[in-house]
Amino acid sequence: MVYVLTRSAGPGTPVAAVPPTRGPAPARQVAILGNGSMILDVPLMTMYSAPRLSVKGFATSVEVSFASFSAAPSSKFSFQWALQSKTDLPVRFVLEAGSVADALTPAFVAGPGNDFAVYPAGLCVSPCISVREVAATELVGHQGLISAKWEMKYTVGLMVQSRKFGGDRWLQVNYVLRPLALSFGVSLPYANVTSPGPSDLVAIGDPVHLTYGPGVSWRYNLSVHDVPQAPTASHYSLPMVILHAGSVGDLVAVLSSTFAWNSAADDRLGLSGTDGVDVTLQFYVDNRFGSLLVQYE
């Protein structure tokens, strides 16, 4: 087994995500303009082990973990829809309550505006205390990806909100996300993601010079939380998608993700040898996803 995925939970059972109930509103749908479905390949996080180093007994490991808690901050990815095409009316995206979690997927939660959140370890609601998802590998020089595949079904409607002196009109995309697969550690390139280029990497911390004499075993580990300056929020956008809206024409939209490390998530990268070493390590963050990467100088 090269890639290891583990899940651990505290007492209780994680509860599937159910978007909050919307209060009554005077808005009403006056026409259905179009509908359809599509498959979304959604990259969540890259994983990078250390490249091969010419020392005796060299080994490396990388572990990415996400956790959800009932009484503490949880790991989450924030997603937002943005319209790329011009329309005469505003367009709103609304995640419907049919989007729920199962054994393959994180939990979906509707957010404000055109946003929704994904909790990669699922939601944890009392009596659940915590639930944790971990992906790890010891492959040398591996560039991998944690990626989800979702089916999206949508309906585009014309909405009207009556007012005493006129009213508002807009197009509303109601959509449901259904999980199809969750892949851990697939090799890059995969699911719209390539290996990182120089412009994708941001150096973090000072270079680390490791010097151990012959016959001395050594080990060096780094957590994303150990670096002096914490990585900023990372952003990644999927390719544009086309939504059919009948007489209005096609709507072109982009789904983008934002992720920021907190105490409930971690990326740990380690390397070791059994017979001394003399090397300088420089650590980087892949600013598309926030994951750690190491290069030798």
Helices and strands as residue ranges (DSSP letters): E 3-9, E 27-48, E 59-69, E 77-83, E 91-95, E 107-110, E 115-119, E 130-137, E 143-163, E 166-187, G 198-200, E 201-212, E 218-223, E 234-237, E 241-244, G 246-248, E 250-259, E 265-273, E 277-286, E 291-296
